[in-house]
Amino acid sequence: MVVVFYVSGHGFGHASRSIELINTLGRQLLEGDRAVELTTVVRTSAPEWFFRSSIRVPIQFHHVDTDSGVAQIDSLRLDEHETATLARGFYADFDDRVSREASTLRRLKASVVVADIPPLASAAAALARIPVLLMGNFTWDWIYEGYPSFERRAPGVIGRIADAYAQATRVLRLPLHGGFKSVRAPIVDIPFIARRSTLGRAGAREVLGLAHEARIVLGSFGGHGVELRYREIAKTLPFLLAVTDFELRDGDIPDNLLRFSRADLNARGCGYEDLVAASDVVVSKPGYGIVSECVANGTALLYTDRGRFREHDIFVNEMPAILRCRHISQDDLQAGRWEKPLEALLRQPAPAKQPPTDGAEVAAAEVKAWADSGRAWLAGGS
């Protein structure tokens, strides 16, 4: 079985849930009744280290531009005009890109393609007559429709994306979703796919060397980062403030400011999900990756605005029902006025019911089924 994943390089949410699915698929095949030889190929512009740090099965990693995403100034600001410029450039030779990717899929002898959620993968797999499963919580045509000047600056791009999505075989739609009006394939709503700590809160704290009774806040702003004065902020807080080496460079560090590098986590046999599980609160923007990991690990979220990104409003509206969360303005975030909103958040009750987070298991079953029978389906056999 050869499964080819096309993963958007926009942020870490697409990559983190694809990693969880890849690990789950590998585990299910290993534990199944019959041995199945699995080859997993990942084609993405996301950083290879992010995959290597969490992948538990062998993969072939191909650095490929799979879509143009959104131009980020930092984790909290985006450039709408540059977003349209990048999209116009990427889709100018889209037909050639599709042809090259179809040839690659044939050469790899792909059984099934999983796309989170580049339109390129859908069009290329259809051309190569290979089943393609779209997986995500939004579609790029829907995101771009939210920018008033996009169509003028990148004429025809939204239509090209919609046409590509219309060629998908099946859609695995995640919670907190928007878009998908362009797809014609059956849509299956699946639970959250999220990285879950196997250690739990107490176990993660023990492995990370954190006191069980401490109140811990994790600053988390992803690969794009944001300039925050963590040293000064920590001095104002009656909490331990944890950050990664993305968030904090070298220099003097207050006693209640903890910096974890990738090497630190790897040396302790931990992943980022363990750091989330060990924390009482994560301070971040509302993106799928961190929201799903907070849900899966029972951690509260203090969130700020993230610029005009269309899924933001959906998250703000739907998060309170699934996650203990609270808003902090960007002004208060930047100024370090964290203590009052953090204290208020910690006093909030958790939602009465936690949503399921076994979406990786559901998605893996779909991938296996289509790898086994998809070719016959595309040929009209079922």
C-alpha positions in Angstrom: 0.0 0.0 0.0 1.4 3.4 -1.0 -0.3 6.4 0.6 0.8 9.9 -0.6 0.0 12.8 1.7 -0.2 16.3 0.3 0.0 18.8 3.2 -0.4 22.5 3.2 2.6 24.4 4.5 0.3 27.1 6.0 0.9 27.0 9.8 1.4 23.8 11.7 -2.2 22.6 12.1 -2.4 20.8 8.7 0.9 19.1 9.5 0.1 18.1 13.1 -3.1 16.4 12.2 -1.6 14.7 9.1 1.2 13.4 11.4 -1.4 12.0 13.8 -3.2 10.2 10.9 0.1 8.8 9.5 1.0 7.4 12.9 -2.4 6.0 13.5 -2.5 4.4 10.0 0.9 2.8 10.6 -0.2 1.5 14.0 -3.4 0.0 12.7 -1.7 -1.8 9.9 1.0 -3.1 12.2 -1.7 -4.4 14.7 -4.1 -5.7 12.0 -5.0 -9.3 11.3 -2.9 -9.4 8.1 0.5 -7.8 7.4 0.3 -4.9 5.0 3.5 -3.3 3.7 3.0 0.5 3.9 4.9 3.1 2.1 4.1 6.7 3.2 5.1 9.6 1.1 4.7 13.2 2.4 4.8 16.1 -0.1 4.6 19.5 1.6 6.4 22.8 2.1 6.1 22.5 5.9 9.4 22.0 7.6 10.8 18.4 7.6 11.9 18.6 11.2 8.3 19.1 12.3 7.4 15.8 10.8 10.6 14.0 11.9 10.1 15.1 15.5 6.7 13.3 15.8 6.5 10.7 13.1 6.6 7.1 14.5 6.7 5.3 11.1 9.1 5.5 8.2 8.2 8.2 5.6 9.6 9.5 2.4 9.6 13.3 2.7 9.5 15.4 -0.4 9.7 19.2 -0.1 7.2 20.5 -2.6 5.1 23.7 -2.8 1.6 22.3 -2.7 -0.4 25.5 -2.4 0.2 29.2 -1.8 -1.6 29.5 1.6 -1.7 32.9 3.2 1.1 35.4 3.5 1.8 35.8 7.2 3.7 38.8 8.6 3.7 36.9 11.9 1.3 34.6 13.7 -1.1 37.5 14.4 -0.9 39.5 11.2 -1.3 38.6 7.5 -0.9 40.4 4.2 -4.0 40.1 2.1 -2.4 41.7 -1.0 0.6 39.5 -0.8 -1.7 36.5 -0.3 -3.4 37.3 -3.6 0.0 37.9 -5.3 1.4 34.5 -4.2 -1.8 32.7 -5.3 -1.8 34.4 -8.7 1.8 33.2 -9.2 1.2 29.7 -8.0 -1.9 29.0 -10.1 -0.5 30.7 -13.2 1.0 27.4 -14.3 -1.4 25.2 -12.4 -2.1 22.8 -15.3 1.6 22.1 -15.6 1.9 21.5 -11.9 -1.1 19.1 -12.0 0.5 17.2 -14.9 3.9 16.8 -13.1 2.2 15.7 -9.9 0.1 13.1 -11.7 3.2 11.7 -13.3 4.8 11.5 -9.8 1.8 9.7 -8.4 2.0 7.2 -11.2 5.7 6.7 -10.7 5.1 6.2 -6.9 2.3 3.7 -7.7 0.1 5.5 -5.2 -2.8 3.5 -3.9 -4.6 6.5 -2.4 -3.9 10.2 -1.9 -4.8 12.2 1.2 -4.9 16.0 0.8 -4.9 18.4 3.7 -6.0 20.4 1.8 -4.1 21.4 -1.4 -6.3 21.7 -4.5 -3.2 20.5 -6.4 -3.5 17.0 -4.9 -7.2 16.6 -5.9 -6.6 17.6 -9.5 -3.4 15.5 -9.9 -4.9 12.4 -8.3 -8.0 12.7 -10.6 -5.7 13.0 -13.6 -3.7 9.9 -12.5 -7.0 8.0 -11.8 -6.1 7.5 -8.1 -8.7 8.1 -5.3 -8.1 11.2 -3.3 -9.5 12.0 0.1 -9.7 15.7 1.1 -9.2 16.2 4.8 -9.6 19.5 6.6 -11.8 22.0 8.3 -11.8 24.6 5.5 -11.2 24.9 1.8 -8.9 27.5 0.2 -11.5 28.9 -2.2 -13.7 29.8 0.9 -10.7 31.4 2.6 -9.9 33.5 -0.4 -13.5 34.6 -1.0 -13.2 36.4 2.4 -10.8 38.9 1.0 -12.6 41.6 -1.0 -9.7 42.4 -3.4 -8.6 38.8 -4.0 -10.5 38.1 -7.2 -9.3 41.4 -8.7 -5.7 40.7 -7.8 -5.8 37.0 -8.6 -8.5 36.7 -11.3 -9.8 33.1 -11.9 -7.8 31.6 -9.0 -10.9 30.9 -6.8 -12.6 29.1 -9.7 -9.5 27.0 -10.4 -9.4 25.9 -6.8 -13.1 25.1 -6.8 -12.7 23.0 -10.0 -9.9 21.1 -8.5 -11.8 20.3 -5.3 -14.7 19.2 -7.3 -12.6 16.2 -8.6 -12.1 14.7 -5.1 -13.3 11.2 -4.4 -14.3 11.7 -0.8 -14.2 14.4 1.9 -13.2 13.9 5.5 -14.5 17.1 7.2 -13.2 18.0 10.6 -15.0 20.1 13.3 -14.9 23.9 13.3 -15.4 23.8 9.5 -16.2 26.3 6.8 -16.4 26.2 3.0 -16.7 22.9 1.1 -19.5 24.2 -1.2 -17.2 23.4 -4.2 -16.9 19.7 -3.4 -19.1 17.2 -5.2 -17.9 14.1 -3.5 -19.7 12.6 -0.4 -18.7 14.4 2.8 -18.0 12.4 6.0 -17.9 14.5 9.2 -15.2 13.0 11.5 -14.2 13.9 15.0 -11.1 16.0 15.9 -7.8 14.7 14.8 -5.3 15.9 17.5 -2.1 15.0 19.1 -2.8 13.6 22.5 -0.3 13.1 25.3 0.1 9.5 26.3 1.5 10.7 29.7 -1.4 12.8 30.9 -1.0 16.0 32.9 0.7 14.4 36.0 3.0 12.2 33.9 4.0 15.0 31.5 4.8 17.3 34.4 7.0 14.6 36.0 8.9 13.9 32.8 9.3 17.6 32.1 10.5 18.3 35.7 7.5 20.6 36.5 6.0 20.7 40.0 2.6 19.0 40.3 1.2 22.0 42.2 2.5 24.7 40.0 0.2 26.8 37.8 1.7 26.8 34.3 1.0 28.9 31.3 2.3 28.0 27.8 2.9 30.7 25.2 2.3 29.2 21.8 2.3 31.1 18.5 3.5 28.5 16.0 6.2 28.7 13.3 5.5 32.3 12.4 6.0 33.5 15.9 5.2 36.9 17.3 7.3 39.5 19.2 6.3 39.3 22.8 8.3 40.5 25.8 8.2 37.2 27.6 10.9 38.2 30.1 8.9 41.2 31.3 5.6 39.4 31.1 6.9 36.6 33.3 7.9 39.0 36.0 4.3 40.2 36.3 2.8 36.8 36.6 2.2 34.5 39.7 2.5 31.6 37.3 5.3 29.6 35.6 5.4 30.8 32.0 6.7 28.1 29.6 7.8 28.9 26.0 9.7 27.1 23.3 12.8 28.2 21.5 10.5 29.6 18.7 9.2 32.1 21.2 12.4 33.1 23.2 16.0 33.6 22.1 19.1 33.6 24.3 19.4 36.1 27.2 18.7 36.4 30.9 15.6 34.4 32.0 13.6 35.1 35.1 13.1 32.2 37.5 9.5 31.6 36.5 10.2 31.7 32.8 10.9 28.2 31.4 12.3 27.6 27.9 12.0 24.3 26.2 13.8 23.5 23.0 13.1 20.8 20.5 16.2 19.0 21.8 15.0 19.3 25.4 11.7 17.7 24.5 13.3 15.0 22.4 15.8 14.1 25.2 12.9 13.6 27.6 11.0 11.5 25.1 8.3 14.2 24.9 6.3 15.9 22.1 4.7 19.3 22.1 1.4 17.7 23.0 3.0 16.7 26.3 3.9 20.3 27.0 0.3 21.3 26.2 -1.0 18.6 28.6 1.3 19.7 31.4 0.0 23.3 31.2 -3.0 24.8 32.8 -3.5 27.4 30.1 -2.2 27.9 26.6 -1.9 31.5 25.3 -2.2 31.6 21.5 -4.3 32.4 18.5 -7.2 30.2 17.6 -5.9 27.8 14.9 -6.9 24.2 14.4 -3.7 22.7 15.7 -3.5 24.3 19.1 -7.3 24.3 19.6 -7.6 20.6 18.9 -4.6 19.8 21.2 -6.1 21.9 24.0 -9.4 20.0 23.5 -7.6 16.6 23.4 -5.5 17.3 26.5 -8.0 19.2 28.7 -6.0 22.5 28.7 -7.7 25.9 28.7 -7.0 28.5 26.0 -6.5 32.2 26.3 -6.8 33.4 22.7 -6.3 36.6 20.8 -7.3 37.9 17.4 -5.4 36.7 14.3 -6.2 39.1 11.5 -8.7 38.6 8.8 -8.7 34.8 8.4 -12.1 33.5 7.7 -12.1 30.5 10.0 -11.4 32.8 13.0 -15.1 33.7 13.5 -16.2 30.1 13.4 -13.6 29.2 16.1 -14.7 32.1 18.3 -18.4 31.2 18.0 -17.9 27.4 18.5 -15.0 27.1 20.9 -16.9 27.9 24.1 -19.0 24.7 23.7 -16.0 22.4 23.5 -13.2 24.2 25.3 -12.6 26.4 28.4 -11.5 29.6 26.6 -11.3 33.3 27.0 -10.4 36.3 24.7 -7.5 38.7 25.3 -7.1 41.7 23.1 -3.9 42.1 21.1 -3.2 45.3 23.0 -3.4 43.5 26.4 -1.4 40.6 25.0 1.4 42.8 23.8 1.4 44.9 26.9 1.6 41.9 29.1 -1.7 42.4 30.9 -2.2 38.7 31.3 -2.8 38.1 34.9 -6.5 39.1 35.2 -7.7 37.3 32.1 -5.7 34.2 33.1 -7.2 34.2 36.6 -10.7 34.7 35.2 -10.2 31.8 32.7 -9.0 29.5 35.5 -12.2 30.2 37.4 -14.4 29.4 34.4 -16.1 26.0 34.4 -15.2 23.5 31.7 -17.8 22.7 29.1 -20.2 20.0 30.2 -19.2 17.6 27.5 -15.9 17.1 25.7 -16.0 16.3 22.0 -14.5 13.1 20.7 -10.9 13.3 19.5 -10.5 9.9 17.8 -10.8 11.4 14.3 -7.4 9.8 13.3 -8.8 6.3 13.9 -11.9 7.1 11.7 -9.8 8.7 9.0 -7.3 5.8 9.0 -10.1 3.4 8.4 -11.3 5.5 5.4 -7.7 5.6 3.9 -7.4 1.8 4.2 -10.7 1.2 2.6 -10.0 3.4 -0.3 -6.5 2.0 -0.8 -8.0 -1.5 -1.0 -11.0 -0.7 -3.3 -10.5 2.8 -4.7 -9.1 1.8 -8.0 -12.0 -0.4 -8.7 -14.4 2.4 -7.7 -12.7 4.9 -10.1 -12.9 2.3 -12.9 -16.7 2.0 -12.3 -16.5 -1.3 -10.4 -18.7 -0.1 -7.5 
